[in-house]
Amino acid sequence: MEILVLILVVALAAANGANDVPKGVATLAGAGVTRIRTAILWGTVTTAVGCLVSLTLASKMTALFSKGIVATSPTPAFAAAVLIGTVSWVVLATILKLPVSTTHALVGSLLGAGSLFASSAVQWNGLLNKVVMPLLLSILVAYAISAVLGVITRKLVARSAAKKSTVAVESGSTMTLTETAVEPTTAQKAITGLHWLTSGLASFARGLNDAPKIVAIGSFAMVGGMTTTGMLLSVTVAMALGGLVAGSRIADRLAYSVIKIPHVEGFTANLTTASLVGLGATLGLPMSTTQVSAGAISGIAANDLSRLNKKTVRDLLIAWILTPPVGAGVAALAYLVLA
């Protein structure tokens, strides 16, 4: 059973990489800064760095998913059921090009399998404050911060934007006016650099946020001789491979289907995502990178909701609503089979 758990941990990490790595870097492609494949590579590298330092900086997150939701000693069957419920939904969502929350799927799976495994150990009382509220509020906060930052940054860049000069050119007896554009300003070049930086930070925060959750579930049934560090390295490698192989599906959806992403606003969306997800990881608040990122990208629209692609937003909302119950149902069924 321990071998099965390890296989499922690696599968979940790979699925998480495919579905989540693009979320920090999709704005780079959407704003035309670089190609999707280059953005995915950048996101993979910075995510891996976040994963590798997660056990030190995000120990509270590990503790929450170890015994903060189901407070009892787990069995291999319970661990396998939780992983099956989570992997099934994340893989299906990735195939359908739906950016969903691994956090939501894990919580749902823990509750579904936990209700059968040890119903009295499920921490229903603390679930609202520790899990539900951070997940729900993070979307609204991300939208609001991204909207405000977008307005401020647009005004700053507009003031120092490259001016166009009109030059008179004499051709025979005729004078013509030629419009010449000056080189990008220092502010515009700085925004490009900052866009790369904040997208990397968003991906770093995502690794910091997600790796401890997967490692925590995997630690329920460790293969003989395997350490937590070994589990983390396995998760990091699998997550990187998943992002590189299949990350472009979700990146394409977020980059081009939610809203047209201007360069400056892409930078502010990433800054918002990096700040909130990084803060949540260090404080042990299980924010969903999916929802924070989507909320921040949608916040680009501010109060002009007509800029949003309503069909895509509807699809995302439906997928988010389905994630916990589907994870719970599949995990419960898997536990009945395995126990």
Phi, psi and chi 1 to 4 in degrees:
 res  aa     phi    psi   chi1   chi2   chi3   chi4
   1 MET       -  -34.3 -174.3   67.5   76.0      -
   2 GLU   -62.4  -37.4  -75.1   80.9    4.8      -
   3 ILE   -64.4  -41.5  -63.6  -65.1      -      -
   4 LEU   -60.7  -42.7  173.7   61.1      -      -
   5 VAL   -61.2  -44.4  170.3      -      -      -
   6 LEU   -62.0  -43.3  178.4   59.8      -      -
   7 ILE   -60.5  -42.2  -67.9  171.2      -      -
   8 LEU   -69.4  -35.5  -71.5  169.9      -      -
   9 VAL   -61.6  -46.7  165.3      -      -      -
  10 VAL   -62.7  -41.5  170.5      -      -      -
  11 ALA   -63.2  -42.2      -      -      -      -
  12 LEU   -65.2  -42.5  175.7   57.3      -      -
  13 ALA   -61.7  -41.0      -      -      -      -
  14 ALA   -65.9  -43.2      -      -      -      -
  15 ALA   -64.6  -39.8      -      -      -      -
  16 ASN   -62.2  -41.6  174.1  -88.6      -      -
  17 GLY   -61.9  -43.3      -      -      -      -
  18 ALA   -64.4  -37.1      -      -      -      -
  19 ASN   -89.5  -28.1 -160.2  -83.1      -      -
  20 ASP  -108.7  -30.6  -83.1   29.6      -      -
  21 VAL   -53.0  -40.9  162.7      -      -      -
  22 PRO   -65.2  -19.2  -18.5   30.9      -      -
  23 LYS   -67.6  -26.7  -66.8  163.2 -172.0  172.1
  24 GLY   -85.2  -19.2      -      -      -      -
  25 VAL  -120.8    1.0  -64.9      -      -      -
  26 ALA   -60.2  -31.4      -      -      -      -
  27 THR   -66.0  -27.4   59.0      -      -      -
  28 LEU   -62.2  -42.8  -71.9  171.6      -      -
  29 ALA   -74.5  -42.4      -      -      -      -
  30 GLY   -62.0  -33.0      -      -      -      -
  31 ALA   -88.0   -0.3      -      -      -      -
  32 GLY    78.0   16.4      -      -      -      -
  33 VAL   -72.8  -37.2  176.7      -      -      -
  34 THR  -156.5  175.3 -170.8      -      -      -
  35 ARG   -77.6  159.1  -62.0  177.7  -56.6  165.3
  36 ILE   -59.0  -43.3  -79.8 -176.9      -      -
  37 ARG   -63.2  -38.9  -66.9  -55.9  -55.3  171.2
  38 THR   -67.3  -41.0  -54.6      -      -      -
  39 ALA   -62.2  -41.8      -      -      -      -
  40 ILE   -62.7  -41.3  -69.2  -67.2      -      -
  41 LEU   -61.3  -45.5 -179.9   59.5      -      -
  42 TRP   -61.6  -43.5  174.4 -125.4      -      -
  43 GLY   -65.7  -35.6      -      -      -      -
  44 THR   -66.1  -45.2  -60.8      -      -      -
  45 VAL   -63.8  -48.5  171.0      -      -      -
  46 THR   -70.2  -32.2   48.6      -      -      -
  47 THR   -63.9  -43.3  -68.0      -      -      -
  48 ALA   -60.1  -39.1      -      -      -      -
  49 VAL   -63.7  -43.6  175.2      -      -      -
  50 GLY   -60.5  -40.7      -      -      -      -
  51 CYS   -60.3  -45.1  -69.8      -      -      -
  52 LEU   -67.2  -26.3  -67.8  174.9      -      -
  53 VAL  -101.0    4.0  -58.7      -      -      -
  54 SER   -67.2  -35.3   63.0      -      -      -
  55 LEU   -66.5  -23.6  -68.1 -173.3      -      -
  56 THR   -87.2  -46.1  -59.1      -      -      -
  57 LEU   -89.0  -18.4  -62.6 -178.6      -      -
  58 ALA  -125.3   40.9      -      -      -      -
  59 SER   -63.5  -30.8   56.4      -      -      -
  60 LYS   -65.6  -34.3  -69.1 -177.6  179.6  178.7
  61 MET   -67.4  -40.9 -171.2   70.8   72.5      -
  62 THR   -60.5  -43.7  -53.5      -      -      -
  63 ALA   -64.0  -39.6      -      -      -      -
  64 LEU   -62.3  -45.4  174.1   63.9      -      -
  65 PHE   -83.6  -11.2  -81.2   80.6      -      -
  66 SER   -78.7  -53.5  -65.8      -      -      -
  67 LYS  -141.4   10.3  -72.7 -166.9  175.7 -179.2
  68 GLY   -82.5  -16.5      -      -      -      -
  69 ILE  -108.6  -44.1  -63.4  174.9      -      -
  70 VAL  -121.4  102.6 -179.3      -      -      -
  71 ALA   -90.1   72.2      -      -      -      -
  72 THR  -158.3  166.3 -171.1      -      -      -
  73 SER   -71.3  120.9  -61.8      -      -      -
  74 PRO   -78.5  162.3   28.7  -33.4      -      -
  75 THR  -113.8  162.1   62.8      -      -      -
  76 PRO   -57.2  -37.4  -28.6   36.6      -      -
  77 ALA   -63.8  -41.2      -      -      -      -
  78 PHE   -64.0  -45.7  172.2   65.6      -      -
  79 ALA   -60.6  -44.4      -      -      -      -
  80 ALA   -63.8  -40.4      -      -      -      -
  81 ALA   -63.4  -44.0      -      -      -      -
  82 VAL   -60.6  -44.0  171.0      -      -      -
  83 LEU   -67.9  -39.3  -70.3  165.2      -      -
  84 ILE   -62.9  -44.2  -71.2  170.7      -      -
  85 GLY   -61.2  -41.5      -      -      -      -
  86 THR   -72.9  -48.1  -51.5      -      -      -
  87 VAL   -60.2  -44.0  169.3      -      -      -
  88 SER   -56.2  -46.1  -59.4      -      -      -
  89 TRP   -74.2  -41.6  177.1 -116.7      -      -
  90 VAL   -65.4  -40.5  176.4      -      -      -
  91 VAL   -64.6  -46.5  168.0      -      -      -
  92 LEU   -60.4  -44.1  176.7   61.2      -      -
  93 ALA   -63.0  -39.0      -      -      -      -
  94 THR   -65.4  -41.4  -57.4      -      -      -
  95 ILE   -60.1  -37.7  -67.5  171.6      -      -
  96 LEU   -84.7    3.5  -62.8  175.5      -      -
  97 LYS    61.4   40.1  -61.8  179.1   71.3  172.3
  98 LEU  -111.0  115.8  -68.4  170.2      -      -
  99 PRO   -74.3  104.5   24.6  -29.7      -      -
 100 VAL  -113.8  172.8  -63.5      -      -      -
 101 SER   -96.8  118.0  168.7      -      -      -
 102 THR   -63.1  -34.5  -58.8      -      -      -
 103 THR   -60.5  -47.7  -56.1      -      -      -
 104 HIS   -59.6  -44.7  -79.6 -167.5      -      -
 105 ALA   -64.2  -40.6      -      -      -      -
 106 LEU   -65.5  -44.4  -94.6  175.7      -      -
 107 VAL   -62.0  -47.3  170.3      -      -      -
 108 GLY   -59.0  -42.9      -      -      -      -
 109 SER   -67.3  -40.1  -63.4      -      -      -
 110 LEU   -60.8  -41.6  -80.0  165.8      -      -
 111 LEU   -71.3  -40.3  -65.9  175.6      -      -
 112 GLY   -65.0  -50.9      -      -      -      -
 113 ALA   -72.5  -36.7      -      -      -      -
 114 GLY   -64.7  -33.7      -      -      -      -
 115 SER   -63.8  -29.1  -63.9      -      -      -
 116 LEU   -90.2  -37.3  -64.0  176.9      -      -
 117 PHE   -72.3  -47.0  168.1   60.4      -      -
 118 ALA  -158.0   79.1      -      -      -      -
 119 SER   -59.4  -34.2   57.5      -      -      -
 120 SER   -72.2  -16.2   60.6      -      -      -
 121 ALA   -91.4   -8.2      -      -      -      -
 122 VAL   -70.5  125.8  176.9      -      -      -
 123 GLN   -86.0   68.9  -57.7  -62.1  -68.6      -
 124 TRP   -63.6  -37.0  -64.4  105.5      -      -
 125 ASN   -62.6  -42.5  -68.0  -24.4      -      -
 126 GLY   -88.2   -3.6      -      -      -      -
 127 LEU   -64.6  -38.3 -160.9   62.6      -      -
 128 LEU   -62.5  -49.5  179.9   64.1      -      -
 129 ASN   -76.7  -38.7  -68.4  -28.3      -      -
 130 LYS   -80.7  -30.0  -69.1 -178.7  179.7  179.0
 131 VAL  -123.0  -56.8  178.6      -      -      -
 132 VAL   -65.2  -49.7  177.6      -      -      -
 133 MET   -62.5  -46.8  -69.8  -56.1  -68.8      -
 134 PRO   -59.1  -38.2  -25.1   34.7      -      -
 135 LEU   -66.9  -44.8  -71.0  171.8      -      -
 136 LEU   -73.6  -46.0  -66.3  179.2      -      -
 137 LEU   -66.9  -29.2  -71.0  176.5      -      -
 138 SER   -61.4  -33.2   62.0      -      -      -
 139 ILE   -65.5  -49.1  -48.8  171.8      -      -
 140 LEU   -65.9  -41.8  -59.3  175.8      -      -
 141 VAL   -64.7  -42.2  173.4      -      -      -
 142 ALA   -62.0  -42.9      -      -      -      -
 143 TYR   -61.1  -47.4 -171.1   99.4      -      -
 144 ALA   -65.4  -46.4      -      -      -      -
 145 ILE   -64.0  -43.8  -67.0  175.9      -      -
 146 SER   -62.2  -39.9 -178.2      -      -      -
 147 ALA   -63.7  -45.5      -      -      -      -
 148 VAL   -66.4  -46.5  171.7      -      -      -
 149 LEU   -62.6  -37.0  -73.5  177.7      -      -
 150 GLY   -62.3  -43.8      -      -      -      -
 151 VAL   -63.7  -45.9  170.8      -      -      -
 152 ILE   -63.2  -47.5  -65.9  171.4      -      -
 153 THR   -66.4  -39.1  -49.2      -      -      -
 154 ARG   -60.4  -40.3  -79.8 -164.7  -59.1  -87.4
 155 LYS   -67.0  -40.9  -71.2 -178.1  177.6  179.3
 156 LEU   -64.9  -43.1  -69.2  175.0      -      -
 157 VAL   -70.2  -36.8  171.5      -      -      -
 158 ALA   -61.4  -35.5      -      -      -      -
 159 ARG   -68.1  -31.8  -70.7  178.2 -178.1  176.1
 160 SER  -109.8   17.5   57.5      -      -      -
 161 ALA   -64.0  154.9      -      -      -      -
 162 ALA   -61.8  128.3      -      -      -      -
 163 LYS   -90.0  150.2  -62.7  179.1 -179.7  178.8
 164 LYS  -103.2  132.1  -68.4 -174.2  176.3 -179.0
 165 SER  -107.5  143.8   58.4      -      -      -
 166 THR  -102.0  121.6  -56.2      -      -      -
 167 VAL  -112.6  133.6 -178.5      -      -      -
 168 ALA   -86.0  127.1      -      -      -      -
 169 VAL  -120.7  128.2  178.5      -      -      -
 170 GLU   -91.6  126.6 -176.0  174.8   -3.0      -
 171 SER  -128.9   99.6  176.6      -      -      -
 172 GLY    65.6 -123.0      -      -      -      -
 173 SER   -98.2    6.0   58.2      -      -      -
 174 THR  -107.7  137.1  -50.8      -      -      -
 175 MET  -103.9  123.7  -66.0  -70.6  -67.7      -
 176 THR  -116.2  153.5   59.2      -      -      -
 177 LEU  -103.7  124.4  -64.7  178.5      -      -
 178 THR  -114.9  132.5  -56.3      -      -      -
 179 GLU   -95.5  122.2 -167.9  177.7   62.7      -
 180 THR  -117.7  134.1  -10.1      -      -      -
 181 ALA   -96.8  136.6      -      -      -      -
 182 VAL   -81.2  168.2 -110.0      -      -      -
 183 GLU   -65.8  156.3  -69.5  -65.1  -40.9      -
 184 PRO   -54.3  143.2  -24.2   33.1      -      -
 185 THR   -74.9  168.9   62.9      -      -      -
 186 THR   -60.2  -37.9  -58.1      -      -      -
 187 ALA   -62.9  -41.7      -      -      -      -
 188 GLN   -66.7  -39.7  -70.0  170.4  -38.1      -
 189 LYS   -65.5  -37.6  -69.1  178.5 -179.8  178.4
 190 ALA   -64.6  -39.5      -      -      -      -
 191 ILE   -62.1  -39.3  -72.5  -65.1      -      -
 192 THR   -61.7  -46.9  -61.6      -      -      -
 193 GLY   -62.3  -41.5      -      -      -      -
 194 LEU   -68.2  -32.7  -72.0  171.1      -      -
 195 HIS   -63.1  -44.0 -162.8  163.0      -      -
 196 TRP   -62.7  -43.9  -81.1   98.8      -      -
 197 LEU   -63.1  -48.8  175.4   62.2      -      -
 198 THR   -69.4  -32.1   53.9      -      -      -
 199 SER   -66.3  -38.1   65.6      -      -      -
 200 GLY   -65.5  -40.9      -      -      -      -
 201 LEU   -65.9  -38.1  -71.8  173.6      -      -
 202 ALA   -62.7  -41.7      -      -      -      -
 203 SER   -68.7  -39.4  -62.7      -      -      -
 204 PHE   -58.7  -46.4  172.7   85.9      -      -
 205 ALA   -63.9  -34.7      -      -      -      -
 206 ARG   -65.0  -43.7 -166.3 -159.3   72.7   73.0
 207 GLY   -63.3  -39.8      -      -      -      -
 208 LEU   -62.7  -33.3 -165.0   67.6      -      -
 209 ASN   -83.9  -38.7 -174.4   65.4      -      -
 210 ASP   -94.2  -36.1  -77.5   -0.9      -      -
 211 ALA   -58.3  -44.6      -      -      -      -
 212 PRO   -60.6  -32.8  -20.4   32.4      -      -
 213 LYS   -65.4  -45.2  -57.1  167.7 -171.3  173.7
 214 ILE   -69.8  -41.9  -59.5  174.1      -      -
 215 VAL   -61.9  -39.1  170.0      -      -      -
 216 ALA   -60.5  -43.6      -      -      -      -
 217 ILE   -69.0  -40.4  -54.6  -58.2      -      -
 218 GLY   -63.1  -31.1      -      -      -      -
 219 SER   -71.4   -9.3   66.0      -      -      -
 220 PHE   -63.3  -27.4  -70.4  170.5      -      -
 221 ALA  -149.1   81.1      -      -      -      -
 222 MET   -80.7  137.1  -59.7  -83.0  -97.1      -
 223 VAL   -63.8  143.2  174.7      -      -      -
 224 GLY   -48.8  126.2      -      -      -      -
 225 GLY    87.3  -10.1      -      -      -      -
 226 MET   -81.3  136.1 -167.9  173.4 -161.6      -
 227 THR  -100.6  170.0   64.1      -      -      -
 228 THR   -62.0  -37.1  -56.8      -      -      -
 229 THR   -63.4  -41.0  -58.8      -      -      -
 230 GLY   -63.1  -39.9      -      -      -      -
 231 MET   -63.2  -42.1  179.3   68.9   73.3      -
 232 LEU   -62.8  -42.6  175.4   63.5      -      -
 233 LEU   -63.1  -40.2  -70.1  173.8      -      -
 234 SER   -63.2  -43.4  -59.7      -      -      -
 235 VAL   -63.1  -43.5  166.5      -      -      -
 236 THR   -61.9  -47.6  -58.5      -      -      -
 237 VAL   -64.0  -45.5  171.1      -      -      -
 238 ALA   -63.8  -39.8      -      -      -      -
 239 MET   -64.0  -41.3 -163.1  179.9  -72.5      -
 240 ALA   -64.1  -44.7      -      -      -      -
 241 LEU   -64.3  -40.9  -70.5  174.4      -      -
 242 GLY   -60.9  -42.4      -      -      -      -
 243 GLY   -64.8  -43.7      -      -      -      -
 244 LEU   -67.7  -38.9  -69.8  172.9      -      -
 245 VAL   -78.4  -43.6  171.8      -      -      -
 246 ALA  -127.4    8.5      -      -      -      -
 247 GLY   -67.5  -22.3      -      -      -      -
 248 SER   -66.3  -23.6   57.9      -      -      -
 249 ARG   -63.6  -48.6  -65.2 -177.4   64.1   80.8
 250 ILE   -74.9  -36.3  -59.4  -60.5      -      -
 251 ALA   -59.7  -42.3      -      -      -      -
 252 ASP   -61.5  -40.4 -178.1   77.1      -      -
 253 ARG   -66.4  -46.9 -168.0   74.6 -174.3  -89.8
 254 LEU   -72.9  -34.4  -77.6  174.6      -      -
 255 ALA   -72.6  -35.2      -      -      -      -
 256 TYR  -122.1  -12.5  -54.6  118.6      -      -
 257 SER  -107.1  -16.3  -62.9      -      -      -
 258 VAL   -85.9  -51.3  178.3      -      -      -
 259 ILE  -162.7  152.3 -171.6  174.0      -      -
 260 LYS   -68.5  125.8 -175.8  176.7  180.0 -179.0
 261 ILE  -104.7  102.8  -56.4  175.3      -      -
 262 PRO   -67.3  156.3  -18.5   32.1      -      -
 263 HIS   -57.1  -51.9 -173.1   17.2      -      -
 264 VAL   -62.1  -42.3  172.4      -      -      -
 265 GLU   -72.6  -28.3  -66.4  169.5  -30.6      -
 266 GLY   -63.7  -40.2      -      -      -      -
 267 PHE   -61.5  -45.4  147.7   67.2      -      -
 268 THR   -69.0  -34.4   56.7      -      -      -
 269 ALA   -63.4  -42.1      -      -      -      -
 270 ASN   -67.9  -38.4  -81.3  -27.2      -      -
 271 LEU   -60.1  -42.1  179.8   59.7      -      -
 272 THR   -63.1  -47.3  -59.0      -      -      -
 273 THR   -61.7  -47.6  -59.0      -      -      -
 274 ALA   -60.2  -43.3      -      -      -      -
 275 SER   -65.9  -49.1  -58.4      -      -      -
 276 LEU   -70.4  -46.0  -71.9  178.8      -      -
 277 VAL   -68.0  -39.8  174.7      -      -      -
 278 GLY   -63.6  -42.9      -      -      -      -
 279 LEU   -63.7  -43.6 -179.0   64.2      -      -
 280 GLY   -61.9  -39.5      -      -      -      -
 281 ALA   -64.5  -42.7      -      -      -      -
 282 THR   -73.7  -28.7   53.8      -      -      -
 283 LEU   -90.2   -5.4  -65.6  178.6      -      -
 284 GLY    78.1   25.1      -      -      -      -
 285 LEU   -99.8  113.7  -59.9  173.9      -      -
 286 PRO   -75.9   71.9   31.1  -35.7      -      -
 287 MET   -73.1  149.1  -65.5 -178.2 -174.5      -
 288 SER   -90.4  118.9  162.4      -      -      -
 289 THR   -58.6  -35.8  -52.6      -      -      -
 290 THR   -57.9  -51.6  -56.8      -      -      -
 291 GLN   -74.0  -37.6  -66.1 -175.6  -18.9      -
 292 VAL   -64.0  -45.5  172.7      -      -      -
 293 SER   -64.1  -46.4  175.7      -      -      -
 294 ALA   -65.2  -38.9      -      -      -      -
 295 GLY   -64.3  -40.7      -      -      -      -
 296 ALA   -67.8  -41.6      -      -      -      -
 297 ILE   -65.5  -42.5  -69.2  173.5      -      -
 298 SER   -65.1  -31.0  -60.2      -      -      -
 299 GLY   -62.6  -17.3      -      -      -      -
 300 ILE   -54.6  -33.5  -68.8  170.9      -      -
 301 ALA   -71.2  -20.3      -      -      -      -
 302 ALA    54.4 -123.4      -      -      -      -
 303 ASN   -92.9    3.3   60.6  -11.8      -      -
 304 ASP   -96.6   77.6 -175.2    8.5      -      -
 305 LEU   -68.5  -13.2  -61.6 -177.7      -      -
 306 SER   -65.4  -17.6   63.3      -      -      -
 307 ARG   -75.0  -18.4  -65.8  176.6   60.2 -171.3
 308 LEU   -79.9  145.0  -65.8  173.4      -      -
 309 ASN   -81.1  104.0 -176.9  -37.4      -      -
 310 LYS   -61.8  -37.3  -55.9  -60.8 -170.8  -60.7
 311 LYS   -64.2  -43.7 -179.5  179.5 -178.8  -58.8
 312 THR   -65.4  -43.8  -62.9      -      -      -
 313 VAL   -60.3  -41.6  171.8      -      -      -
 314 ARG   -61.8  -45.4 -179.2 -157.1   64.3 -164.3
 315 ASP   -60.4  -42.0  -69.1  -14.2      -      -
 316 LEU   -64.5  -43.7  -63.9 -173.7      -      -
 317 LEU   -62.7  -42.5  -71.4  174.2      -      -
 318 ILE   -61.9  -44.7  -68.3  173.3      -      -
 319 ALA   -62.6  -41.0      -      -      -      -
 320 TRP   -65.2  -40.1  -66.9   -9.1      -      -
 321 ILE   -66.4  -37.1  -68.3  169.6      -      -
 322 LEU   -75.3  -24.5  -72.5  175.5      -      -
 323 THR   -56.0  -55.6  -62.9      -      -      -
 324 PRO   -62.9  -47.2  -22.3   34.8      -      -
 325 PRO   -65.9  -36.6   18.0  -28.8      -      -
 326 VAL   -66.0  -45.3  170.2      -      -      -
 327 GLY   -58.3  -44.0      -      -      -      -
 328 ALA   -63.3  -45.1      -      -      -      -
 329 GLY   -64.1  -46.5      -      -      -      -
 330 VAL   -66.4  -41.3  174.4      -      -      -
 331 ALA   -64.3  -41.0      -      -      -      -
 332 ALA   -63.8  -43.6      -      -      -      -
 333 LEU   -63.4  -42.5 -178.4   61.1      -      -
 334 ALA   -62.9  -38.7      -      -      -      -
 335 TYR   -66.4  -39.2 -178.0   75.0      -      -
 336 LEU   -61.3  -35.4  -70.8  174.2      -      -
 337 VAL   -75.3  -41.7  172.9      -      -      -
 338 LEU   -85.1  -29.4  -65.2  171.8      -      -
 339 ALA   -70.2      -      -      -      -      -
